Amino acid sequence: MIYLELFWSYVQIGLFSIGGGYAAMPLIQHQVVEVHPWLSMTQFADIVTIAEMTPGPIAINSATFVGIMVAGFPGAIIATIGCVLPSCVIVMTFAFLYYRFRGLSIVQGVLAGLRPAVIAMIASAGISLFFTAVCGTTALPTDLSNVNMVALSIFLGALFVLRKWKVNPMKAMAGSGIAGLILFSMC
């Protein structure tokens, strides 16, 4: 039964994650943390971090990692197939339709209309992960005494470095990881 739940959860994620992996983050969080409490929010943030660092699309990496955590190697395969299957069918269908009707203005209008929704989904995922890292909750807490000042300092430092010196984001992530390792081991 767990295999069917994994497959169906990731079929839904693959079906509705228009805009790529970051846009899928709220959907993945909803499925694996809220609908099926397979992971805590902290574990989900860890999975996102690992999926971010490993090569490949973040949604597929998270499907593989969640599948392994929930049902071992077969779960990883089933979740990954569930995540990829709708995308393959949708992309092949849309590619055919776009190739046939790409000159129509309505097609261009639909694509322009999807952009703001994708940006909103990416922003939602980023804000949720930020609050989880800094506050330990998915939303802004009413009591700001629980703010993790070390995590907030690392975030602000990385943001400053990215904006001021236009450093490669991978270097900023590596630097943040090293800073976190040093600072959190001292606490």
C-alpha positions as a Markdown table, in Angstrom:
| # | Residue | x | y | z |
|---|---|---|---|---|
| 1 | Met | 0.0 | 0.0 | 0.0 |
| 2 | Ile | 2.9 | 2.4 | 0.8 |
| 3 | Tyr | 4.2 | 2.0 | -2.8 |
| 4 | Leu | 0.8 | 3.0 | -4.2 |
| 5 | Glu | 0.7 | 6.0 | -1.9 |
| 6 | Leu | 4.2 | 7.0 | -2.9 |
| 7 | Phe | 3.5 | 6.6 | -6.6 |
| 8 | Trp | 0.2 | 8.5 | -6.4 |
| 9 | Ser | 1.7 | 11.4 | -4.3 |
| 10 | Tyr | 4.5 | 11.9 | -6.8 |
| 11 | Val | 2.2 | 11.5 | -9.8 |
| 12 | Gln | 0.3 | 14.5 | -8.3 |
| 13 | Ile | 3.5 | 16.4 | -7.7 |
| 14 | Gly | 4.7 | 15.7 | -11.3 |
| 15 | Leu | 1.3 | 16.6 | -12.7 |
| 16 | Phe | 0.9 | 19.9 | -11.0 |
| 17 | Ser | 4.4 | 21.2 | -10.6 |
| 18 | Ile | 4.3 | 23.6 | -13.6 |
| 19 | Gly | 7.5 | 25.7 | -13.7 |
| 20 | Gly | 10.2 | 23.2 | -12.6 |
| 21 | Gly | 11.6 | 21.9 | -9.4 |
| 22 | Tyr | 11.4 | 25.0 | -7.2 |
| 23 | Ala | 7.8 | 25.5 | -8.1 |
| 24 | Ala | 7.2 | 21.9 | -7.0 |
| 25 | Met | 8.6 | 22.5 | -3.5 |
| 26 | Pro | 5.2 | 23.6 | -1.9 |
| 27 | Leu | 3.5 | 20.6 | -3.5 |
| 28 | Ile | 6.2 | 18.2 | -2.3 |
| 29 | Gln | 6.0 | 19.7 | 1.2 |
| 30 | His | 2.2 | 19.3 | 1.2 |
| 31 | Gln | 2.4 | 15.7 | 0.2 |
| 32 | Val | 5.3 | 14.4 | 2.3 |
| 33 | Val | 4.8 | 16.6 | 5.4 |
| 34 | Glu | 1.1 | 17.3 | 5.7 |
| 35 | Val | -1.0 | 14.8 | 3.7 |
| 36 | His | 1.3 | 11.8 | 4.5 |
| 37 | Pro | 3.4 | 12.7 | 7.5 |
| 38 | Trp | 6.4 | 10.7 | 6.2 |
| 39 | Leu | 8.8 | 13.5 | 7.1 |
| 40 | Ser | 8.9 | 16.4 | 9.6 |
| 41 | Met | 9.4 | 19.9 | 8.3 |
| 42 | Thr | 13.0 | 19.7 | 9.5 |
| 43 | Gln | 13.6 | 16.5 | 7.6 |
| 44 | Phe | 11.9 | 18.0 | 4.6 |
| 45 | Ala | 14.3 | 21.0 | 4.7 |
| 46 | Asp | 17.2 | 18.5 | 5.0 |
| 47 | Ile | 15.9 | 16.6 | 1.9 |
| 48 | Val | 15.6 | 19.8 | 0.0 |
| 49 | Thr | 19.2 | 20.7 | 0.9 |
| 50 | Ile | 20.5 | 17.3 | -0.2 |
| 51 | Ala | 18.4 | 17.4 | -3.4 |
| 52 | Glu | 19.8 | 20.8 | -4.1 |
| 53 | Met | 23.4 | 19.7 | -3.7 |
| 54 | Thr | 23.1 | 16.6 | -5.8 |
| 55 | Pro | 23.1 | 16.7 | -9.6 |
| 56 | Gly | 19.8 | 16.5 | -11.3 |
| 57 | Pro | 16.3 | 18.0 | -11.0 |
| 58 | Ile | 15.3 | 18.8 | -7.5 |
| 59 | Ala | 11.8 | 17.2 | -7.7 |
| 60 | Ile | 13.3 | 13.9 | -9.0 |
| 61 | Asn | 16.0 | 14.0 | -6.4 |
| 62 | Ser | 13.5 | 14.6 | -3.6 |
| 63 | Ala | 11.3 | 11.8 | -4.9 |
| 64 | Thr | 14.3 | 9.5 | -4.8 |
| 65 | Phe | 15.3 | 10.5 | -1.3 |
| 66 | Val | 11.8 | 10.5 | 0.1 |
| 67 | Gly | 11.2 | 7.1 | -1.5 |
| 68 | Ile | 14.3 | 5.7 | 0.1 |
| 69 | Met | 13.3 | 7.0 | 3.5 |
| 70 | Val | 9.8 | 5.8 | 3.3 |
| 71 | Ala | 10.1 | 2.4 | 1.6 |
| 72 | Gly | 13.7 | 1.7 | 0.7 |
| 73 | Phe | 15.1 | 1.2 | -2.7 |
| 74 | Pro | 11.8 | 0.0 | -4.3 |
| 75 | Gly | 10.1 | 3.1 | -2.9 |
| 76 | Ala | 12.8 | 5.3 | -4.4 |
| 77 | Ile | 12.2 | 3.8 | -7.9 |
| 78 | Ile | 8.4 | 4.0 | -7.6 |
| 79 | Ala | 8.4 | 7.6 | -6.3 |
| 80 | Thr | 10.8 | 8.7 | -9.1 |
| 81 | Ile | 8.8 | 7.0 | -11.8 |
| 82 | Gly | 5.6 | 8.6 | -10.3 |
| 83 | Cys | 7.3 | 12.0 | -10.5 |
| 84 | Val | 8.6 | 11.6 | -14.0 |
| 85 | Leu | 5.7 | 9.9 | -15.7 |
| 86 | Pro | 3.2 | 12.8 | -15.8 |
| 87 | Ser | 5.9 | 15.2 | -17.0 |
| 88 | Cys | 6.8 | 12.9 | -19.9 |
| 89 | Val | 3.3 | 12.6 | -21.1 |
| 90 | Ile | 2.5 | 16.3 | -20.6 |
| 91 | Val | 5.7 | 17.5 | -22.4 |
| 92 | Met | 5.2 | 15.2 | -25.3 |
| 93 | Thr | 1.6 | 16.3 | -25.7 |
| 94 | Phe | 2.5 | 20.0 | -25.3 |
| 95 | Ala | 5.5 | 19.7 | -27.7 |
| 96 | Phe | 3.2 | 18.3 | -30.3 |
| 97 | Leu | 0.5 | 21.0 | -29.8 |
| 98 | Tyr | 3.1 | 23.8 | -29.6 |
| 99 | Tyr | 4.8 | 22.7 | -32.8 |
| 100 | Arg | 1.4 | 22.7 | -34.6 |
| 101 | Phe | 0.0 | 25.9 | -33.1 |
| 102 | Arg | 3.0 | 28.0 | -32.0 |
| 103 | Gly | 2.0 | 30.9 | -34.3 |
| 104 | Leu | -1.3 | 31.6 | -32.5 |
| 105 | Ser | -1.4 | 34.6 | -30.2 |
| 106 | Ile | -3.5 | 32.6 | -27.7 |
| 107 | Val | -0.7 | 30.2 | -27.1 |
| 108 | Gln | 1.7 | 33.1 | -26.4 |
| 109 | Gly | -1.0 | 34.6 | -24.0 |
| 110 | Val | -1.3 | 31.3 | -22.1 |
| 111 | Leu | 2.5 | 31.1 | -21.6 |
| 112 | Ala | 2.7 | 34.8 | -20.5 |
| 113 | Gly | -0.2 | 34.1 | -18.0 |
| 114 | Leu | 1.7 | 31.2 | -16.4 |
| 115 | Arg | 4.8 | 33.2 | -15.6 |
| 116 | Pro | 3.4 | 35.0 | -12.5 |
| 117 | Ala | 2.0 | 31.8 | -11.0 |
| 118 | Val | 5.4 | 30.1 | -11.4 |
| 119 | Ile | 7.1 | 33.0 | -9.7 |
| 120 | Ala | 4.6 | 32.9 | -6.8 |
| 121 | Met | 5.2 | 29.2 | -6.3 |
| 122 | Ile | 9.0 | 29.6 | -6.2 |
| 123 | Ala | 8.7 | 32.5 | -3.8 |
| 124 | Ser | 6.4 | 30.5 | -1.5 |
| 125 | Ala | 8.9 | 27.6 | -1.4 |
| 126 | Gly | 11.8 | 30.0 | -0.7 |
| 127 | Ile | 9.9 | 31.8 | 2.1 |
| 128 | Ser | 8.8 | 28.5 | 3.7 |
| 129 | Leu | 12.4 | 27.2 | 3.7 |
| 130 | Phe | 13.8 | 30.4 | 5.0 |
| 131 | Phe | 11.4 | 30.4 | 8.0 |
| 132 | Thr | 12.1 | 26.8 | 8.7 |
| 133 | Ala | 15.8 | 27.4 | 8.8 |
| 134 | Val | 15.7 | 30.6 | 10.8 |
| 135 | Cys | 12.6 | 30.2 | 13.0 |
| 136 | Gly | 12.0 | 26.5 | 13.1 |
| 137 | Thr | 8.4 | 26.9 | 11.7 |
| 138 | Thr | 7.0 | 27.3 | 8.2 |
| 139 | Ala | 5.5 | 30.8 | 9.0 |
| 140 | Leu | 6.7 | 33.9 | 10.7 |
| 141 | Pro | 6.4 | 33.2 | 14.4 |
| 142 | Thr | 4.7 | 35.7 | 16.7 |
| 143 | Asp | 7.5 | 35.4 | 19.2 |
| 144 | Leu | 10.8 | 36.5 | 17.6 |
| 145 | Ser | 12.9 | 35.2 | 20.5 |
| 146 | Asn | 13.1 | 31.8 | 18.8 |
| 147 | Val | 14.9 | 33.2 | 15.8 |
| 148 | Asn | 18.1 | 31.3 | 15.2 |
| 149 | Met | 20.6 | 34.2 | 14.9 |
| 150 | Val | 23.4 | 31.9 | 13.6 |
| 151 | Ala | 21.3 | 30.7 | 10.7 |
| 152 | Leu | 20.0 | 34.3 | 10.0 |
| 153 | Ser | 23.6 | 35.6 | 10.0 |
| 154 | Ile | 24.7 | 32.9 | 7.6 |
| 155 | Phe | 21.7 | 33.7 | 5.3 |
| 156 | Leu | 22.4 | 37.4 | 5.4 |
| 157 | Gly | 26.1 | 36.9 | 4.8 |
| 158 | Ala | 25.5 | 34.7 | 1.8 |
| 159 | Leu | 22.9 | 37.1 | 0.4 |
| 160 | Phe | 25.4 | 40.0 | 0.8 |
| 161 | Val | 28.2 | 38.0 | -0.9 |
| 162 | Leu | 25.9 | 37.0 | -3.7 |
| 163 | Arg | 24.6 | 40.5 | -4.3 |
| 164 | Lys | 27.8 | 42.5 | -3.8 |
| 165 | Trp | 30.4 | 40.3 | -5.6 |
| 166 | Lys | 28.1 | 38.2 | -7.9 |
| 167 | Val | 29.8 | 35.0 | -6.6 |
| 168 | Asn | 28.8 | 31.6 | -8.1 |
| 169 | Pro | 25.8 | 30.4 | -6.0 |
| 170 | Met | 27.5 | 27.0 | -5.6 |
| 171 | Lys | 30.4 | 28.7 | -3.9 |
| 172 | Ala | 28.0 | 30.7 | -1.7 |
| 173 | Met | 26.3 | 27.4 | -0.7 |
| 174 | Ala | 29.6 | 25.7 | 0.0 |
| 175 | Gly | 30.7 | 28.7 | 2.1 |
| 176 | Ser | 27.4 | 28.7 | 4.0 |
| 177 | Gly | 27.8 | 25.0 | 4.7 |
| 178 | Ile | 31.3 | 25.5 | 6.0 |
| 179 | Ala | 30.2 | 28.5 | 8.1 |
| 180 | Gly | 27.3 | 26.4 | 9.4 |
| 181 | Leu | 29.5 | 23.5 | 10.3 |
| 182 | Ile | 31.9 | 25.8 | 12.2 |
| 183 | Leu | 29.3 | 28.0 | 13.9 |
| 184 | Phe | 26.8 | 25.3 | 14.9 |
| 185 | Ser | 29.6 | 23.1 | 16.2 |
| 186 | Met | 30.7 | 25.9 | 18.5 |
| 187 | Cys | 27.2 | 26.4 | 19.9 |
